[in-house]
Amino acid sequence: MTLVSKSVNELTALSLDEMSRVIEMAWEDRTPFEVIEKNYGFNECAVIQLMRKQLKAKSFRLWRAHVSGRSTKHSALRSSAVSRGYCTTQYKQ
């Protein structure tokens, strides 16, 4: 199965709920960009464009500093000890 990444122009086609979820996933330390691409079709470049467009300038700079060099944001760089994309306490019921 080949993933076809959506273009940056297709970011505007997202509903507010979907856009909010993509932004939330981008902020999460344990959610790699590959999962965002699998679920929504937006590669890392498109996610960066979305974040740049939707966040305030300072928030965008903080996010970029936060995710830059973070190995958990890329599946290939993740330790085998990281087996899930979210914290166990994230989805309390």
mmCIF file as gemmi writes it, N, C-alpha and C atoms, coordinates in Angstrom:
data_model
loop_
_atom_site.group_PDB
_atom_site.id
_atom_site.type_symbol
_atom_site.label_atom_id
_atom_site.label_alt_id
_atom_site.label_comp_id
_atom_site.label_asym_id
_atom_site.label_entity_id
_atom_site.label_seq_id
_atom_site.pdbx_PDB_ins_code
_atom_site.Cartn_x
_atom_site.Cartn_y
_atom_site.Cartn_z
_atom_site.occupancy
_atom_site.B_iso_or_equiv
_atom_site.pdbx_formal_charge
_atom_site.auth_seq_id
_atom_site.auth_asym_id
_atom_site.pdbx_PDB_model_num
ATOM 1 N N . MET Axp A 1 ? 0.846 -1.185 0 1 0 ? 1 A 1
ATOM 2 C CA . MET Axp A 1 ? 0 0 0 1 0 ? 1 A 1
ATOM 3 C C . MET Axp A 1 ? 0.885 1.238 0 1 0 ? 1 A 1
ATOM 4 N N . THR Axp A 2 ? 0.672 2.118 -0.95 1 0 ? 2 A 1
ATOM 5 C CA . THR Axp A 2 ? 1.463 3.333 -1.068 1 0 ? 2 A 1
ATOM 6 C C . THR Axp A 2 ? 0.645 4.509 -0.571 1 0 ? 2 A 1
ATOM 7 N N . LEU Axp A 3 ? 1.261 5.287 0.312 1 0 ? 3 A 1
ATOM 8 C CA . LEU Axp A 3 ? 0.593 6.489 0.803 1 0 ? 3 A 1
ATOM 9 C C . LEU Axp A 3 ? 0.842 7.629 -0.171 1 0 ? 3 A 1
ATOM 10 N N . VAL Axp A 4 ? -0.191 8.338 -0.52 1 0 ? 4 A 1
ATOM 11 C CA . VAL Axp A 4 ? -0.053 9.522 -1.342 1 0 ? 4 A 1
ATOM 12 C C . VAL Axp A 4 ? -0.323 10.706 -0.441 1 0 ? 4 A 1
ATOM 13 N N . SER Axp A 5 ? 0.72 11.483 -0.193 1 0 ? 5 A 1
ATOM 14 C CA . SER Axp A 5 ? 0.576 12.627 0.697 1 0 ? 5 A 1
ATOM 15 C C . SER Axp A 5 ? -0.248 13.71 0.03 1 0 ? 5 A 1
ATOM 16 N N . LYS Axp A 6 ? -1.072 14.333 0.831 1 0 ? 6 A 1
ATOM 17 C CA . LYS Axp A 6 ? -1.896 15.422 0.333 1 0 ? 6 A 1
ATOM 18 C C . LYS Axp A 6 ? -1.053 16.684 0.25 1 0 ? 6 A 1
ATOM 19 N N . SER Axp A 7 ? -1.457 17.582 -0.615 1 0 ? 7 A 1
ATOM 20 C CA . SER Axp A 7 ? -0.72 18.832 -0.767 1 0 ? 7 A 1
ATOM 21 C C . SER Axp A 7 ? -1.091 19.812 0.331 1 0 ? 7 A 1
ATOM 22 N N . VAL Axp A 8 ? -0.271 20.821 0.461 1 0 ? 8 A 1
ATOM 23 C CA . VAL Axp A 8 ? -0.493 21.853 1.467 1 0 ? 8 A 1
ATOM 24 C C . VAL Axp A 8 ? -1.814 22.575 1.196 1 0 ? 8 A 1
ATOM 25 N N . ASN Axp A 9 ? -2.206 22.685 -0.081 1 0 ? 9 A 1
ATOM 26 C CA . ASN Axp A 9 ? -3.456 23.356 -0.425 1 0 ? 9 A 1
ATOM 27 C C . ASN Axp A 9 ? -4.676 22.617 0.113 1 0 ? 9 A 1
ATOM 28 N N . GLU Axp A 10 ? -4.548 21.331 0.328 1 0 ? 10 A 1
ATOM 29 C CA . GLU Axp A 10 ? -5.666 20.536 0.823 1 0 ? 10 A 1
ATOM 30 C C . GLU Axp A 10 ? -5.868 20.678 2.33 1 0 ? 10 A 1
ATOM 31 N N . LEU Axp A 11 ? -4.967 21.401 2.986 1 0 ? 11 A 1
ATOM 32 C CA . LEU Axp A 11 ? -5.111 21.635 4.421 1 0 ? 11 A 1
ATOM 33 C C . LEU Axp A 11 ? -6.39 22.404 4.718 1 0 ? 11 A 1
ATOM 34 N N . THR Axp A 12 ? -6.784 23.272 3.817 1 0 ? 12 A 1
ATOM 35 C CA . THR Axp A 12 ? -7.976 24.083 4.03 1 0 ? 12 A 1
ATOM 36 C C . THR Axp A 12 ? -9.25 23.248 3.938 1 0 ? 12 A 1
ATOM 37 N N . ALA Axp A 13 ? -9.154 22.046 3.358 1 0 ? 13 A 1
ATOM 38 C CA . ALA Axp A 13 ? -10.319 21.178 3.226 1 0 ? 13 A 1
ATOM 39 C C . ALA Axp A 13 ? -10.643 20.44 4.523 1 0 ? 13 A 1
ATOM 40 N N . LEU Axp A 14 ? -9.763 20.511 5.506 1 0 ? 14 A 1
ATOM 41 C CA . LEU Axp A 14 ? -10.011 19.853 6.785 1 0 ? 14 A 1
ATOM 42 C C . LEU Axp A 14 ? -11.134 20.547 7.543 1 0 ? 14 A 1
ATOM 43 N N . SER Axp A 15 ? -11.941 19.763 8.234 1 0 ? 15 A 1
ATOM 44 C CA . SER Axp A 15 ? -12.933 20.363 9.123 1 0 ? 15 A 1
ATOM 45 C C . SER Axp A 15 ? -12.19 20.918 10.331 1 0 ? 15 A 1
ATOM 46 N N . LEU Axp A 16 ? -12.85 21.746 11.11 1 0 ? 16 A 1
ATOM 47 C CA . LEU Axp A 16 ? -12.214 22.311 12.306 1 0 ? 16 A 1
ATOM 48 C C . LEU Axp A 16 ? -11.811 21.217 13.287 1 0 ? 16 A 1
ATOM 49 N N . ASP Axp A 17 ? -12.65 20.192 13.42 1 0 ? 17 A 1
ATOM 50 C CA . ASP Axp A 17 ? -12.328 19.072 14.311 1 0 ? 17 A 1
ATOM 51 C C . ASP Axp A 17 ? -11.086 18.318 13.833 1 0 ? 17 A 1
ATOM 52 N N . GLU Axp A 18 ? -11.013 18.06 12.526 1 0 ? 18 A 1
ATOM 53 C CA . GLU Axp A 18 ? -9.852 17.36 11.978 1 0 ? 18 A 1
ATOM 54 C C . GLU Axp A 18 ? -8.587 18.189 12.126 1 0 ? 18 A 1
ATOM 55 N N . MET Axp A 19 ? -8.689 19.476 11.837 1 0 ? 19 A 1
ATOM 56 C CA . MET Axp A 19 ? -7.535 20.364 11.961 1 0 ? 19 A 1
ATOM 57 C C . MET Axp A 19 ? -7.054 20.42 13.408 1 0 ? 19 A 1
ATOM 58 N N . SER Axp A 20 ? -7.995 20.493 14.331 1 0 ? 20 A 1
ATOM 59 C CA . SER Axp A 20 ? -7.66 20.514 15.746 1 0 ? 20 A 1
ATOM 60 C C . SER Axp A 20 ? -6.956 19.226 16.147 1 0 ? 20 A 1
ATOM 61 N N . ARG Axp A 21 ? -7.427 18.097 15.635 1 0 ? 21 A 1
ATOM 62 C CA . ARG Axp A 21 ? -6.823 16.81 15.979 1 0 ? 21 A 1
ATOM 63 C C . ARG Axp A 21 ? -5.415 16.684 15.396 1 0 ? 21 A 1
ATOM 64 N N . VAL Axp A 22 ? -5.21 17.157 14.169 1 0 ? 22 A 1
ATOM 65 C CA . VAL Axp A 22 ? -3.876 17.117 13.567 1 0 ? 22 A 1
ATOM 66 C C . VAL Axp A 22 ? -2.905 17.967 14.383 1 0 ? 22 A 1
ATOM 67 N N . ILE Axp A 23 ? -3.351 19.158 14.804 1 0 ? 23 A 1
ATOM 68 C CA . ILE Axp A 23 ? -2.511 20.031 15.618 1 0 ? 23 A 1
ATOM 69 C C . ILE Axp A 23 ? -2.201 19.366 16.957 1 0 ? 23 A 1
ATOM 70 N N . GLU Axp A 24 ? -3.204 18.745 17.56 1 0 ? 24 A 1
ATOM 71 C CA . GLU Axp A 24 ? -2.997 18.042 18.826 1 0 ? 24 A 1
ATOM 72 C C . GLU Axp A 24 ? -1.981 16.907 18.653 1 0 ? 24 A 1
ATOM 73 N N . MET Axp A 25 ? -2.12 16.138 17.578 1 0 ? 25 A 1
ATOM 74 C CA . MET Axp A 25 ? -1.192 15.04 17.328 1 0 ? 25 A 1
ATOM 75 C C . MET Axp A 25 ? 0.22 15.553 17.08 1 0 ? 25 A 1
ATOM 76 N N . ALA Axp A 26 ? 0.334 16.698 16.414 1 0 ? 26 A 1
ATOM 77 C CA . ALA Axp A 26 ? 1.654 17.276 16.147 1 0 ? 26 A 1
ATOM 78 C C . ALA Axp A 26 ? 2.341 17.705 17.44 1 0 ? 26 A 1
ATOM 79 N N . TRP Axp A 27 ? 1.574 18.174 18.423 1 0 ? 27 A 1
ATOM 80 C CA . TRP Axp A 27 ? 2.131 18.584 19.712 1 0 ? 27 A 1
ATOM 81 C C . TRP Axp A 27 ? 2.501 17.381 20.578 1 0 ? 27 A 1
ATOM 82 N N . GLU Axp A 28 ? 1.825 16.261 20.407 1 0 ? 28 A 1
ATOM 83 C CA . GLU Axp A 28 ? 2.082 15.092 21.246 1 0 ? 28 A 1
ATOM 84 C C . GLU Axp A 28 ? 3.467 14.52 20.956 1 0 ? 28 A 1
ATOM 85 N N . ASP Axp A 29 ? 4.227 14.273 22.009 1 0 ? 29 A 1
ATOM 86 C CA . ASP Axp A 29 ? 5.589 13.755 21.855 1 0 ? 29 A 1
ATOM 87 C C . ASP Axp A 29 ? 5.625 12.369 21.252 1 0 ? 29 A 1
ATOM 88 N N . ARG Axp A 30 ? 4.69 11.515 21.597 1 0 ? 30 A 1
ATOM 89 C CA . ARG Axp A 30 ? 4.744 10.117 21.177 1 0 ? 30 A 1
ATOM 90 C C . ARG Axp A 30 ? 4.025 9.837 19.865 1 0 ? 30 A 1
ATOM 91 N N . THR Axp A 31 ? 3.457 10.834 19.235 1 0 ? 31 A 1
ATOM 92 C CA . THR Axp A 31 ? 2.773 10.615 17.963 1 0 ? 31 A 1
ATOM 93 C C . THR Axp A 31 ? 3.708 10.985 16.819 1 0 ? 31 A 1
ATOM 94 N N . PRO Axp A 32 ? 4.211 10.001 16.077 1 0 ? 32 A 1
ATOM 95 C CA . PRO Axp A 32 ? 5.127 10.309 14.974 1 0 ? 32 A 1
ATOM 96 C C . PRO Axp A 32 ? 4.388 10.922 13.786 1 0 ? 32 A 1
ATOM 97 N N . PHE Axp A 33 ? 5.139 11.646 12.972 1 0 ? 33 A 1
ATOM 98 C CA . PHE Axp A 33 ? 4.558 12.265 11.779 1 0 ? 33 A 1
ATOM 99 C C . PHE Axp A 33 ? 3.979 11.218 10.841 1 0 ? 33 A 1
ATOM 100 N N . GLU Axp A 34 ? 4.531 10.022 10.845 1 0 ? 34 A 1
ATOM 101 C CA . GLU Axp A 34 ? 4.029 8.96 9.971 1 0 ? 34 A 1
ATOM 102 C C . GLU Axp A 34 ? 2.596 8.563 10.322 1 0 ? 34 A 1
ATOM 103 N N . VAL Axp A 35 ? 2.236 8.639 11.587 1 0 ? 35 A 1
ATOM 104 C CA . VAL Axp A 35 ? 0.859 8.323 12.002 1 0 ? 35 A 1
ATOM 105 C C . VAL Axp A 35 ? -0.094 9.406 11.5 1 0 ? 35 A 1
ATOM 106 N N . ILE Axp A 36 ? 0.34 10.65 11.574 1 0 ? 36 A 1
ATOM 107 C CA . ILE Axp A 36 ? -0.486 11.748 11.047 1 0 ? 36 A 1
ATOM 108 C C . ILE Axp A 36 ? -0.685 11.549 9.546 1 0 ? 36 A 1
ATOM 109 N N . GLU Axp A 37 ? 0.393 11.169 8.868 1 0 ? 37 A 1
ATOM 110 C CA . GLU Axp A 37 ? 0.28 10.943 7.42 1 0 ? 37 A 1
ATOM 111 C C . GLU Axp A 37 ? -0.641 9.765 7.118 1 0 ? 37 A 1
ATOM 112 N N . LYS Axp A 38 ? -0.547 8.71 7.903 1 0 ? 38 A 1
ATOM 113 C CA . LYS Axp A 38 ? -1.401 7.54 7.681 1 0 ? 38 A 1
ATOM 114 C C . LYS Axp A 38 ? -2.867 7.876 7.92 1 0 ? 38 A 1
ATOM 115 N N . ASN Axp A 39 ? -3.162 8.634 8.975 1 0 ? 39 A 1
ATOM 116 C CA . ASN Axp A 39 ? -4.548 8.943 9.331 1 0 ? 39 A 1
ATOM 117 C C . ASN Axp A 39 ? -5.161 10.068 8.508 1 0 ? 39 A 1
ATOM 118 N N . TYR Axp A 40 ? -4.35 11.079 8.158 1 0 ? 40 A 1
ATOM 119 C CA . TYR Axp A 40 ? -4.899 12.258 7.489 1 0 ? 40 A 1
ATOM 120 C C . TYR Axp A 40 ? -4.286 12.544 6.126 1 0 ? 40 A 1
ATOM 121 N N . GLY Axp A 41 ? -3.191 11.854 5.776 1 0 ? 41 A 1
ATOM 122 C CA . GLY Axp A 41 ? -2.58 12.029 4.468 1 0 ? 41 A 1
ATOM 123 C C . GLY Axp A 41 ? -1.64 13.208 4.358 1 0 ? 41 A 1
ATOM 124 N N . PHE Axp A 42 ? -1.273 13.834 5.466 1 0 ? 42 A 1
ATOM 125 C CA . PHE Axp A 42 ? -0.382 14.99 5.426 1 0 ? 42 A 1
ATOM 126 C C . PHE Axp A 42 ? 0.992 14.605 5.929 1 0 ? 42 A 1
ATOM 127 N N . ASN Axp A 43 ? 2.009 14.781 5.076 1 0 ? 43 A 1
ATOM 128 C CA . ASN Axp A 43 ? 3.361 14.44 5.476 1 0 ? 43 A 1
ATOM 129 C C . ASN Axp A 43 ? 3.91 15.514 6.428 1 0 ? 43 A 1
ATOM 130 N N . GLU Axp A 44 ? 5.14 15.328 6.871 1 0 ? 44 A 1
ATOM 131 C CA . GLU Axp A 44 ? 5.735 16.244 7.843 1 0 ? 44 A 1
ATOM 132 C C . GLU Axp A 44 ? 5.758 17.677 7.324 1 0 ? 44 A 1
ATOM 133 N N . CYS Axp A 45 ? 6.089 17.858 6.071 1 0 ? 45 A 1
ATOM 134 C CA . CYS Axp A 45 ? 6.139 19.204 5.484 1 0 ? 45 A 1
ATOM 135 C C . CYS Axp A 45 ? 4.769 19.878 5.54 1 0 ? 45 A 1
ATOM 136 N N . ALA Axp A 46 ? 3.731 19.149 5.205 1 0 ? 46 A 1
ATOM 137 C CA . ALA Axp A 46 ? 2.373 19.705 5.23 1 0 ? 46 A 1
ATOM 138 C C . ALA Axp A 46 ? 1.937 20.016 6.659 1 0 ? 46 A 1
ATOM 139 N N . VAL Axp A 47 ? 2.346 19.18 7.62 1 0 ? 47 A 1
ATOM 140 C CA . VAL Axp A 47 ? 2.006 19.442 9.024 1 0 ? 47 A 1
ATOM 141 C C . VAL Axp A 47 ? 2.7 20.719 9.492 1 0 ? 47 A 1
ATOM 142 N N . ILE Axp A 48 ? 3.949 20.898 9.094 1 0 ? 48 A 1
ATOM 143 C CA . ILE Axp A 48 ? 4.675 22.12 9.459 1 0 ? 48 A 1
ATOM 144 C C . ILE Axp A 48 ? 3.964 23.336 8.88 1 0 ? 48 A 1
ATOM 145 N N . GLN Axp A 49 ? 3.512 23.233 7.628 1 0 ? 49 A 1
ATOM 146 C CA . GLN Axp A 49 ? 2.782 24.344 7.005 1 0 ? 49 A 1
ATOM 147 C C . GLN Axp A 49 ? 1.475 24.635 7.742 1 0 ? 49 A 1
ATOM 148 N N . LEU Axp A 50 ? 0.769 23.575 8.137 1 0 ? 50 A 1
ATOM 149 C CA . LEU Axp A 50 ? -0.471 23.747 8.897 1 0 ? 50 A 1
ATOM 150 C C . LEU Axp A 50 ? -0.197 24.46 10.216 1 0 ? 50 A 1
ATOM 151 N N . MET Axp A 51 ? 0.836 24.001 10.911 1 0 ? 51 A 1
ATOM 152 C CA . MET Axp A 51 ? 1.176 24.6 12.198 1 0 ? 51 A 1
ATOM 153 C C . MET Axp A 51 ? 1.579 26.061 12.012 1 0 ? 51 A 1
ATOM 154 N N . ARG Axp A 52 ? 2.353 26.345 10.987 1 0 ? 52 A 1
ATOM 155 C CA . ARG Axp A 52 ? 2.774 27.727 10.716 1 0 ? 52 A 1
ATOM 156 C C . ARG Axp A 52 ? 1.567 28.626 10.445 1 0 ? 52 A 1
ATOM 157 N N . LYS Axp A 53 ? 0.59 28.067 9.744 1 0 ? 53 A 1
ATOM 158 C CA . LYS Axp A 53 ? -0.593 28.839 9.349 1 0 ? 53 A 1
ATOM 159 C C . LYS Axp A 53 ? -1.576 29.026 10.507 1 0 ? 53 A 1
ATOM 160 N N . GLN Axp A 54 ? -1.716 28.011 11.361 1 0 ? 54 A 1
ATOM 161 C CA . GLN Axp A 54 ? -2.758 28.027 12.38 1 0 ? 54 A 1
ATOM 162 C C . GLN Axp A 54 ? -2.307 28.55 13.75 1 0 ? 54 A 1
ATOM 163 N N . LEU Axp A 55 ? -1.01 28.455 14.044 1 0 ? 55 A 1
ATOM 164 C CA . LEU Axp A 55 ? -0.525 28.893 15.353 1 0 ? 55 A 1
ATOM 165 C C . LEU Axp A 55 ? -0.022 30.327 15.287 1 0 ? 55 A 1
ATOM 166 N N . LYS Axp A 56 ? -0.002 30.97 16.424 1 0 ? 56 A 1
ATOM 167 C CA . LYS Axp A 56 ? 0.647 32.276 16.515 1 0 ? 56 A 1
ATOM 168 C C . LYS Axp A 56 ? 2.131 32.07 16.28 1 0 ? 56 A 1
ATOM 169 N N . ALA Axp A 57 ? 2.831 33.11 15.856 1 0 ? 57 A 1
ATOM 170 C CA . ALA Axp A 57 ? 4.25 32.996 15.502 1 0 ? 57 A 1
ATOM 171 C C . ALA Axp A 57 ? 5.081 32.44 16.659 1 0 ? 57 A 1
ATOM 172 N N . LYS Axp A 58 ? 4.859 32.925 17.853 1 0 ? 58 A 1
ATOM 173 C CA . LYS Axp A 58 ? 5.64 32.448 18.995 1 0 ? 58 A 1
ATOM 174 C C . LYS Axp A 58 ? 5.309 30.987 19.302 1 0 ? 58 A 1
ATOM 175 N N . SER Axp A 59 ? 4.04 30.615 19.212 1 0 ? 59 A 1
ATOM 176 C CA . SER Axp A 59 ? 3.649 29.224 19.455 1 0 ? 59 A 1
ATOM 177 C C . SER Axp A 59 ? 4.275 28.301 18.416 1 0 ? 59 A 1
ATOM 178 N N . PHE Axp A 60 ? 4.308 28.764 17.165 1 0 ? 60 A 1
ATOM 179 C CA . PHE Axp A 60 ? 4.93 27.958 16.113 1 0 ? 60 A 1
ATOM 180 C C . PHE Axp A 60 ? 6.409 27.768 16.394 1 0 ? 60 A 1
ATOM 181 N N . ARG Axp A 61 ? 7.117 28.815 16.783 1 0 ? 61 A 1
ATOM 182 C CA . ARG Axp A 61 ? 8.541 28.696 17.098 1 0 ? 61 A 1
ATOM 183 C C . ARG Axp A 61 ? 8.765 27.747 18.272 1 0 ? 61 A 1
ATOM 184 N N . LEU Axp A 62 ? 7.911 27.818 19.286 1 0 ? 62 A 1
ATOM 185 C CA . LEU Axp A 62 ? 8.029 26.905 20.429 1 0 ? 62 A 1
ATOM 186 C C . LEU Axp A 62 ? 7.811 25.46 19.996 1 0 ? 62 A 1
ATOM 187 N N . TRP Axp A 63 ? 6.813 25.24 19.152 1 0 ? 63 A 1
ATOM 188 C CA . TRP Axp A 63 ? 6.536 23.889 18.668 1 0 ? 63 A 1
ATOM 189 C C . TRP Axp A 63 ? 7.713 23.352 17.851 1 0 ? 63 A 1
ATOM 190 N N . ARG Axp A 64 ? 8.249 24.171 16.949 1 0 ? 64 A 1
ATOM 191 C CA . ARG Axp A 64 ? 9.376 23.725 16.119 1 0 ? 64 A 1
ATOM 192 C C . ARG Axp A 64 ? 10.584 23.387 16.986 1 0 ? 64 A 1
ATOM 193 N N . ALA Axp A 65 ? 10.842 24.207 17.995 1 0 ? 65 A 1
ATOM 194 C CA . ALA Axp A 65 ? 11.957 23.921 18.903 1 0 ? 65 A 1
ATOM 195 C C . ALA Axp A 65 ? 11.692 22.631 19.676 1 0 ? 65 A 1
ATOM 196 N N . HIS Axp A 66 ? 10.439 22.403 20.014 1 0 ? 66 A 1
ATOM 197 C CA . HIS Axp A 66 ? 10.056 21.225 20.791 1 0 ? 66 A 1
ATOM 198 C C . HIS Axp A 66 ? 10.221 19.934 19.988 1 0 ? 66 A 1
ATOM 199 N N . VAL Axp A 67 ? 9.818 19.929 18.727 1 0 ? 67 A 1
ATOM 200 C CA . VAL Axp A 67 ? 9.849 18.696 17.942 1 0 ? 67 A 1
ATOM 201 C C . VAL Axp A 67 ? 11.15 18.486 17.179 1 0 ? 67 A 1
ATOM 202 N N . SER Axp A 68 ? 11.946 19.526 17.013 1 0 ? 68 A 1
ATOM 203 C CA . SER Axp A 68 ? 13.2 19.382 16.268 1 0 ? 68 A 1
ATOM 204 C C . SER Axp A 68 ? 14.146 18.451 17.004 1 0 ? 68 A 1
ATOM 205 N N . GLY Axp A 69 ? 14.581 17.446 16.306 1 0 ? 69 A 1
ATOM 206 C CA . GLY Axp A 69 ? 15.516 16.493 16.879 1 0 ? 69 A 1
ATOM 207 C C . GLY Axp A 69 ? 14.903 15.482 17.828 1 0 ? 69 A 1
ATOM 208 N N . ARG Axp A 70 ? 13.589 15.508 17.996 1 0 ? 70 A 1
ATOM 209 C CA . ARG Axp A 70 ? 12.918 14.571 18.896 1 0 ? 70 A 1
ATOM 210 C C . ARG Axp A 70 ? 12.72 13.251 18.155 1 0 ? 70 A 1
ATOM 211 N N . SER Axp A 71 ? 13.379 12.221 18.641 1 0 ? 71 A 1
ATOM 212 C CA . SER Axp A 71 ? 13.353 10.938 17.931 1 0 ? 71 A 1
ATOM 213 C C . SER Axp A 71 ? 11.978 10.282 17.946 1 0 ? 71 A 1
ATOM 214 N N . THR Axp A 72 ? 11.137 10.593 18.911 1 0 ? 72 A 1
ATOM 215 C CA . THR Axp A 72 ? 9.817 9.962 18.964 1 0 ? 72 A 1
ATOM 216 C C . THR Axp A 72 ? 8.863 10.502 17.899 1 0 ? 72 A 1
ATOM 217 N N . LYS Axp A 73 ? 9.235 11.579 17.214 1 0 ? 73 A 1
ATOM 218 C CA . LYS Axp A 73 ? 8.369 12.129 16.168 1 0 ? 73 A 1
ATOM 219 C C . LYS Axp A 73 ? 8.59 11.443 14.818 1 0 ? 73 A 1
ATOM 220 N N . HIS Axp A 74 ? 9.544 10.504 14.74 1 0 ? 74 A 1
ATOM 221 C CA . HIS Axp A 74 ? 9.812 9.768 13.505 1 0 ? 74 A 1
ATOM 222 C C . HIS Axp A 74 ? 9.889 8.287 13.83 1 0 ? 74 A 1
ATOM 223 N N . SER Axp A 75 ? 9.075 7.511 13.187 1 0 ? 75 A 1
ATOM 224 C CA . SER Axp A 75 ? 9 6.072 13.467 1 0 ? 75 A 1
ATOM 225 C C . SER Axp A 75 ? 10.349 5.375 13.321 1 0 ? 75 A 1
ATOM 226 N N . ALA Axp A 76 ? 11.122 5.748 12.319 1 0 ? 76 A 1
ATOM 227 C CA . ALA Axp A 76 ? 12.398 5.086 12.073 1 0 ? 76 A 1
ATOM 228 C C . ALA Axp A 76 ? 13.417 5.36 13.178 1 0 ? 76 A 1
ATOM 229 N N . LEU Axp A 77 ? 13.277 6.472 13.884 1 0 ? 77 A 1
ATOM 230 C CA . LEU Axp A 77 ? 14.235 6.846 14.928 1 0 ? 77 A 1
ATOM 231 C C . LEU Axp A 77 ? 13.798 6.418 16.316 1 0 ? 77 A 1
ATOM 232 N N . ARG Axp A 78 ? 12.58 5.923 16.433 1 0 ? 78 A 1
ATOM 233 C CA . ARG Axp A 78 ? 12.041 5.573 17.749 1 0 ? 78 A 1
ATOM 234 C C . ARG Axp A 78 ? 12.704 4.342 18.331 1 0 ? 78 A 1
ATOM 235 N N . SER Axp A 79 ? 12.828 4.358 19.613 1 0 ? 79 A 1
ATOM 236 C CA . SER Axp A 79 ? 13.31 3.185 20.334 1 0 ? 79 A 1
ATOM 237 C C . SER Axp A 79 ? 12.224 2.115 20.281 1 0 ? 79 A 1
ATOM 238 N N . SER Axp A 80 ? 12.628 0.875 20.309 1 0 ? 80 A 1
ATOM 239 C CA . SER Axp A 80 ? 11.641 -0.206 20.309 1 0 ? 80 A 1
ATOM 240 C C . SER Axp A 80 ? 10.842 -0.226 21.614 1 0 ? 80 A 1
ATOM 241 N N . ALA Axp A 81 ? 11.33 0.484 22.638 1 0 ? 81 A 1
ATOM 242 C CA . ALA Axp A 81 ? 10.618 0.567 23.914 1 0 ? 81 A 1
ATOM 243 C C . ALA Axp A 81 ? 9.368 1.442 23.806 1 0 ? 81 A 1
ATOM 244 N N . VAL Axp A 82 ? 9.32 2.301 22.8 1 0 ? 82 A 1
ATOM 245 C CA . VAL Axp A 82 ? 8.153 3.166 22.585 1 0 ? 82 A 1
ATOM 246 C C . VAL Axp A 82 ? 7.218 2.429 21.644 1 0 ? 82 A 1
ATOM 247 N N . SER Axp A 83 ? 6.213 1.793 22.219 1 0 ? 83 A 1
ATOM 248 C CA . SER Axp A 83 ? 5.354 0.931 21.41 1 0 ? 83 A 1
ATOM 249 C C . SER Axp A 83 ? 3.978 1.518 21.136 1 0 ? 83 A 1
ATOM 250 N N . ARG Axp A 84 ? 3.684 2.688 21.658 1 0 ? 84 A 1
ATOM 251 C CA . ARG Axp A 84 ? 2.371 3.282 21.426 1 0 ? 84 A 1
ATOM 252 C C . ARG Axp A 84 ? 2.53 4.757 21.105 1 0 ? 84 A 1
ATOM 253 N N . GLY Axp A 85 ? 1.473 5.351 20.575 1 0 ? 85 A 1
ATOM 254 C CA . GLY Axp A 85 ? 1.531 6.736 20.158 1 0 ? 85 A 1
ATOM 255 C C . GLY Axp A 85 ? 0.906 7.704 21.133 1 0 ? 85 A 1
ATOM 256 N N . TYR Axp A 86 ? 0.636 7.263 22.357 1 0 ? 86 A 1
ATOM 257 C CA . TYR Axp A 86 ? 0.031 8.162 23.323 1 0 ? 86 A 1
ATOM 258 C C . TYR Axp A 86 ? 0.391 7.7 24.736 1 0 ? 86 A 1
ATOM 259 N N . CYS Axp A 87 ? 0.244 8.602 25.666 1 0 ? 87 A 1
ATOM 260 C CA . CYS Axp A 87 ? 0.498 8.283 27.072 1 0 ? 87 A 1
ATOM 261 C C . CYS Axp A 87 ? -0.657 7.449 27.617 1 0 ? 87 A 1
ATOM 262 N N . THR Axp A 88 ? -0.345 6.542 28.527 1 0 ? 88 A 1
ATOM 263 C CA . THR Axp A 88 ? -1.393 5.66 29.072 1 0 ? 88 A 1
ATOM 264 C C . THR Axp A 88 ? -2.479 6.424 29.813 1 0 ? 88 A 1
ATOM 265 N N . THR Axp A 89 ? -2.173 7.603 30.314 1 0 ? 89 A 1
ATOM 266 C CA . THR Axp A 89 ? -3.166 8.387 31.045 1 0 ? 89 A 1
ATOM 267 C C . THR Axp A 89 ? -3.887 9.396 30.161 1 0 ? 89 A 1
ATOM 268 N N . GLN Axp A 90 ? -3.542 9.431 28.868 1 0 ? 90 A 1
ATOM 269 C CA . GLN Axp A 90 ? -4.118 10.436 27.976 1 0 ? 90 A 1
ATOM 270 C C . GLN Axp A 90 ? -5.61 10.253 27.737 1 0 ? 90 A 1
ATOM 271 N N . TYR Axp A 91 ? -6.041 9.037 27.594 1 0 ? 91 A 1
ATOM 272 C CA . TYR Axp A 91 ? -7.447 8.788 27.261 1 0 ? 91 A 1
ATOM 273 C C . TYR Axp A 91 ? -8.162 8.12 28.429 1 0 ? 91 A 1
ATOM 274 N N . LYS Axp A 92 ? -8.272 8.86 29.508 1 0 ? 92 A 1
ATOM 275 C CA . LYS Axp A 92 ? -8.971 8.339 30.687 1 0 ? 92 A 1
ATOM 276 C C . LYS Axp A 92 ? -10.454 8.274 30.413 1 0 ? 92 A 1
ATOM 277 N N . GLN Axp A 93 ? -11.115 7.309 31.013 1 0 ? 93 A 1
ATOM 278 C CA . GLN Axp A 93 ? -12.569 7.195 30.798 1 0 ? 93 A 1
ATOM 279 C C . GLN Axp A 93 ? -13.309 7.377 32.071 1 0 ? 93 A 1
